[in-house]
């Protein structure tokens, strides 16, 4: 029988409360079974960028290694970057975002494209931005 577990990528918004306060997001306890969790290279970069002390850095090193050794780190392809630029331009035209916001949403677009690449769903608390991205990118979202 085939493994029916779904693939998921946790967005940075799910990791931060867990890393900072040990809080597991309730969405992880919902009816998604036991998913196969992948780590987006973009998410780990965002987490490292926000790490302010050695303890956090060591924790992130362990997280990275756990996914690396299981070959579950998803990296964006050159095509993902090309598509991201086009999607960001469309978002800017539709919503009139400032350049600062467009630079911020770039990471979320890349995460969405990377998830689509492996057929994974994104689990996030950043529903607003990912729903906007979903207007231009076909990917699975659990929010």
Backbone bond lengths (Angstrom), bond angles and torsions (degrees), N, CA, C in turn:
res aa  C-N    CA-C-N  psi(-1)  N-CA   C-N-CA  omega(-1)  CA-C   N-CA-C  phi
1 X - - - 1.456 - - 1.530 109.46 -
2 X 1.302 117.48 137.26 1.460 122.79 -178.24 1.530 110.83 -70.92
3 X 1.317 114.68 150.23 1.457 121.15 177.37 1.525 108.72 -73.40
4 X 1.331 116.99 117.20 1.463 121.58 -175.96 1.528 112.53 -92.70
5 X 1.321 117.31 5.83 1.464 119.21 -179.04 1.527 110.13 -68.61
6 X 1.314 114.84 139.43 1.458 118.74 -179.30 1.527 110.53 -85.98
7 X 1.322 115.28 152.00 1.458 121.88 174.39 1.520 107.75 -88.58
8 X 1.328 116.26 137.38 1.461 120.00 176.91 1.525 110.17 -135.96
9 X 1.311 114.28 151.58 1.462 122.68 169.18 1.519 106.09 -118.96
10 X 1.324 116.07 125.57 1.459 120.71 177.54 1.525 108.51 -86.40
11 X 1.310 116.03 128.26 1.455 121.29 177.20 1.529 109.05 -73.19
12 X 1.305 115.80 161.33 1.459 122.04 179.27 1.526 111.37 -53.69
13 X 1.322 117.48 -35.29 1.470 122.05 -178.26 1.524 112.74 -63.37
14 X 1.318 117.84 -18.15 1.465 121.64 177.31 1.530 110.16 -87.40
15 X 1.334 116.95 -38.17 1.468 120.96 -177.88 1.523 113.20 -71.72
16 X 1.322 118.15 -38.57 1.470 120.77 -171.43 1.531 113.38 -57.93
17 X 1.340 120.69 -49.81 1.473 118.98 178.52 1.535 112.47 -62.79
18 X 1.327 116.30 -32.36 1.465 119.38 178.97 1.526 110.36 -69.54
19 X 1.319 117.11 -45.99 1.466 120.88 -178.94 1.526 110.99 -66.63
20 X 1.324 116.94 -43.80 1.468 120.45 -175.48 1.521 114.00 -77.43
21 X 1.344 116.92 -36.43 1.461 119.63 -171.44 1.522 114.25 -131.54
22 X 1.334 117.89 -0.33 1.461 120.67 -178.43 1.516 113.49 72.82
23 X 1.329 116.89 19.51 1.464 121.20 -177.37 1.522 109.78 -90.88
24 X 1.329 115.62 121.06 1.460 121.30 176.28 1.519 107.87 -86.97
25 X 1.316 115.64 128.69 1.459 119.80 -178.87 1.520 110.24 -64.83
26 X 1.334 118.37 133.92 1.469 121.41 -179.57 1.531 113.54 -57.34
27 X 1.317 117.44 -26.92 1.463 119.60 -179.08 1.532 111.15 -62.69
28 X 1.339 116.16 -26.02 1.465 119.86 178.47 1.521 111.93 -73.64
29 X 1.316 116.26 -15.89 1.458 120.73 178.56 1.522 111.44 -101.08
30 X 1.323 116.33 9.54 1.465 120.40 180.00 1.520 110.08 -80.52
31 X 1.291 115.46 -168.50 1.464 121.68 -172.46 1.532 112.32 -86.07
32 X 1.333 116.79 55.00 1.460 119.53 176.84 1.522 111.38 -109.54
33 X 1.320 116.08 7.32 1.458 119.64 178.73 1.517 111.02 71.65
34 X 1.324 115.18 -143.86 1.463 121.33 178.07 1.524 107.63 -112.23
35 X 1.322 116.62 90.08 1.461 119.51 -175.30 1.528 112.39 -71.48
36 X 1.311 115.57 158.87 1.456 122.20 170.73 1.525 105.24 -90.62
37 X 1.324 116.28 114.53 1.456 120.76 -173.50 1.526 110.37 -93.22
38 X 1.329 114.59 131.57 1.459 122.77 175.52 1.518 108.32 -113.80
39 X 1.317 116.09 155.96 1.461 121.79 179.16 1.525 108.95 -111.95
40 X 1.308 116.30 124.72 1.462 121.06 174.93 1.525 108.89 -76.23
41 X 1.331 116.45 134.60 1.464 120.57 175.83 1.530 110.40 -59.40
42 X 1.317 116.58 -31.38 1.467 121.18 178.44 1.530 110.03 -68.19
43 X 1.319 117.04 -42.18 1.470 121.12 -179.98 1.524 110.53 -63.03
44 X 1.331 117.78 -45.60 1.467 118.93 -178.81 1.529 110.04 -64.91
45 X 1.328 117.76 -35.15 1.469 120.16 176.56 1.530 110.63 -63.78
46 X 1.330 116.75 -42.97 1.469 120.24 178.01 1.526 110.87 -62.91
47 X 1.325 116.73 -40.72 1.463 120.12 179.79 1.526 111.22 -65.20
48 X 1.330 117.36 -44.48 1.468 120.09 176.83 1.530 110.81 -61.57
49 X 1.322 117.15 -40.17 1.466 120.60 -179.33 1.527 111.55 -60.87
50 X 1.321 116.99 -29.50 1.459 121.02 -179.45 1.519 114.40 -94.74
51 X 1.333 117.39 -1.47 1.472 120.74 -178.93 1.528 109.27 -75.09
52 X 1.322 116.09 122.38 1.459 120.12 -173.62 1.522 114.31 -106.94
53 X 1.319 117.73 -3.98 1.459 119.14 -178.84 1.531 110.07 -146.45
54 X 1.329 115.36 167.60 1.467 120.93 -177.60 1.518 112.90 -63.76
55 X 1.321 117.40 -34.91 1.460 120.74 178.93 1.531 110.31 -62.13
56 X 1.311 116.38 -43.77 1.472 120.40 178.18 1.522 110.93 -64.29
57 X 1.321 116.52 -41.98 1.467 120.24 179.03 1.524 111.32 -61.92
58 X 1.319 116.72 -42.16 1.469 120.30 178.98 1.525 111.11 -65.07
59 X 1.322 116.51 -40.31 1.462 120.67 177.45 1.528 110.40 -61.77
60 X 1.318 116.65 -43.99 1.462 120.68 179.24 1.525 111.69 -66.85
61 X 1.336 116.75 -35.18 1.472 119.55 175.20 1.527 110.43 -60.42
62 X 1.332 116.51 -42.40 1.472 120.67 178.35 1.524 111.07 -64.90
63 X 1.323 116.36 -43.08 1.462 121.07 178.68 1.524 110.05 -60.02
64 X 1.321 116.30 -48.59 1.465 121.19 -179.76 1.530 110.94 -58.86
65 X 1.319 116.31 -48.46 1.471 120.16 -178.32 1.524 111.74 -61.54
66 X 1.326 116.99 -39.53 1.471 120.21 -179.91 1.523 110.85 -59.44
67 X 1.315 116.87 -43.99 1.468 120.21 179.21 1.526 111.36 -75.26
68 X 1.313 117.14 -37.77 1.467 121.33 -178.71 1.528 110.82 -61.02
69 X 1.324 116.81 -47.70 1.469 120.42 -177.58 1.523 112.38 -67.52
70 X 1.311 117.54 -22.32 1.471 121.30 177.07 1.532 111.88 -94.44
71 X 1.330 115.58 4.04 1.467 122.75 -179.04 1.533 111.07 55.06
72 X 1.316 114.50 47.37 1.468 120.51 -179.02 1.526 112.55 -121.43
73 X 1.317 116.39 30.58 1.457 119.78 173.03 1.519 107.38 -101.19
74 X 1.319 115.73 127.66 1.462 121.67 -177.42 1.527 108.42 -103.51
75 X 1.323 115.13 122.24 1.461 120.20 179.63 1.524 110.17 -112.09
76 X 1.311 116.75 142.38 1.466 119.24 179.49 1.528 111.11 -69.72
77 X 1.315 115.21 143.49 1.464 121.09 177.44 1.531 109.49 -87.21
78 X 1.317 115.87 170.29 1.466 120.12 175.78 1.529 110.07 -59.27
79 X 1.325 116.19 -39.01 1.464 120.44 178.04 1.517 112.49 -64.42
80 X 1.348 116.30 -34.85 1.469 119.92 176.49 1.529 110.38 -61.83
81 X 1.327 116.89 -41.76 1.464 120.44 179.54 1.523 110.83 -65.29
82 X 1.322 116.52 -40.63 1.458 120.11 178.30 1.531 110.28 -62.25
83 X 1.328 115.37 -48.69 1.467 120.10 179.62 1.524 110.78 -62.19
84 X 1.332 116.98 -38.89 1.468 120.73 179.74 1.522 111.14 -58.26
85 X 1.311 116.79 -43.47 1.462 119.79 178.75 1.518 111.92 -59.20
86 X 1.319 115.84 -41.83 1.465 120.30 179.65 1.527 111.27 -67.01
87 X 1.331 116.15 -42.19 1.469 120.75 -179.89 1.527 110.38 -65.47
88 X 1.319 116.98 -42.58 1.462 120.77 179.83 1.529 110.27 -62.31
89 X 1.319 117.17 -39.82 1.472 120.48 176.82 1.529 110.53 -62.09
90 X 1.332 117.16 -42.16 1.470 120.86 178.86 1.527 111.09 -64.87
91 X 1.335 116.25 -42.10 1.463 120.03 177.68 1.527 110.40 -61.45
92 X 1.320 116.28 -43.07 1.461 120.72 179.21 1.517 112.34 -62.02
93 X 1.333 116.25 -41.69 1.472 119.62 178.97 1.528 111.19 -66.67
94 X 1.338 116.15 -41.69 1.465 119.25 -176.25 1.526 112.35 -72.89
95 X 1.331 116.40 -43.18 1.463 119.93 -172.40 1.528 113.85 -106.18
96 X 1.328 118.29 -7.13 1.459 120.99 177.87 1.515 114.29 62.98
97 X 1.324 117.14 35.15 1.458 120.99 -178.64 1.525 111.57 -65.04
98 X 1.318 115.09 152.15 1.461 121.23 171.90 1.525 108.34 -73.47
99 X 1.324 116.38 158.08 1.469 120.73 -179.88 1.525 112.13 -57.27
100 X 1.331 116.62 -34.51 1.469 121.25 179.35 1.532 110.04 -60.40
101 X 1.315 116.77 -44.12 1.466 120.53 179.83 1.522 110.94 -69.36
102 X 1.321 117.33 -40.07 1.464 120.36 -179.52 1.525 110.67 -62.40
103 X 1.334 116.95 -37.16 1.462 119.99 176.92 1.527 110.38 -66.17
104 X 1.332 116.92 -36.97 1.467 120.98 179.54 1.523 111.26 -68.49
105 X 1.317 116.84 -43.22 1.462 119.88 -176.03 1.530 111.90 -72.91
106 X 1.334 116.41 -15.80 1.463 120.13 178.35 1.528 111.12 -52.89
107 X 1.324 117.23 -44.96 1.464 119.85 -179.05 1.522 111.51 -61.02
108 X 1.319 117.02 -41.04 1.463 120.03 179.85 1.527 111.29 -66.65
109 X 1.316 116.99 -37.61 1.471 120.04 176.92 1.525 109.67 -63.17
110 X 1.322 116.82 -44.15 1.470 120.79 179.46 1.528 110.58 -64.22
111 X 1.313 118.10 -39.52 1.471 121.17 176.99 1.522 109.70 -61.73
112 X 1.322 117.35 -43.98 1.472 121.14 179.25 1.525 111.14 -61.94
113 X 1.314 116.82 -44.53 1.467 120.32 -179.78 1.525 111.42 -66.66
114 X 1.328 117.12 -37.49 1.466 120.90 177.78 1.524 111.28 -66.23
115 X 1.323 116.30 -39.99 1.468 120.30 177.90 1.519 110.09 -63.40
116 X 1.316 115.80 -43.86 1.467 120.09 178.95 1.527 110.62 -60.17
117 X 1.312 116.47 -37.50 1.466 123.04 -179.44 1.532 112.21 -54.75
118 X 1.341 117.22 -36.36 1.473 120.32 -178.17 1.528 112.72 -109.02
119 X 1.325 117.16 5.47 1.464 120.58 179.89 1.514 113.64 73.11
120 X 1.331 116.55 29.57 1.466 121.32 -178.39 1.523 111.02 -97.36
121 X 1.321 115.02 154.84 1.462 122.21 172.15 1.521 108.38 -92.33
122 X 1.314 116.93 146.79 1.462 121.42 175.09 1.516 108.04 -97.12
123 X 1.328 115.35 131.87 1.461 121.31 173.34 1.521 106.55 -106.58
124 X 1.332 116.13 123.71 1.458 120.58 -174.53 1.522 111.77 -149.33
125 X 1.316 114.74 159.13 1.464 121.62 167.45 1.524 110.15 -101.94
126 X 1.305 116.16 -4.34 1.461 122.70 -179.09 1.532 109.36 -92.48
127 X 1.302 115.25 58.39 1.465 121.60 -172.99 1.525 112.43 -61.25
128 X 1.313 117.68 -43.54 1.465 121.35 -174.37 1.531 111.70 -56.38
129 X 1.327 116.64 -51.13 1.465 119.46 -177.81 1.523 111.83 -66.79
130 X 1.328 117.02 -42.90 1.464 119.12 -177.86 1.532 111.95 -68.58
131 X 1.324 117.81 -31.62 1.469 119.16 175.20 1.527 110.95 -67.52
132 X 1.314 116.95 -35.59 1.467 119.66 175.66 1.532 110.40 -65.89
133 X 1.312 116.14 -43.26 1.470 120.18 178.60 1.521 109.78 -61.94
134 X 1.322 116.06 -38.27 1.466 121.73 -178.31 1.532 111.95 -61.39
135 X 1.303 117.86 -21.13 1.465 120.80 175.79 1.531 111.45 -63.46
136 X 1.335 116.52 -24.82 1.463 121.27 -175.46 1.527 113.99 -120.18
137 X 1.324 117.32 -12.71 1.469 121.86 -178.65 1.520 108.34 -129.36
138 X 1.311 116.45 128.80 1.460 121.19 177.95 1.530 109.15 -85.86
139 X 1.324 116.58 105.31 1.461 122.07 176.66 1.518 108.57 -147.48
140 X 1.334 115.66 165.66 1.467 120.94 -178.44 1.521 109.53 -92.47
141 X 1.324 115.43 137.08 1.456 121.48 -176.29 1.516 110.10 -131.42
142 X 1.330 115.34 132.04 1.463 121.75 172.82 1.519 105.27 -120.27
143 X 1.319 116.05 112.83 1.471 119.02 -176.42 1.517 110.16 -139.68
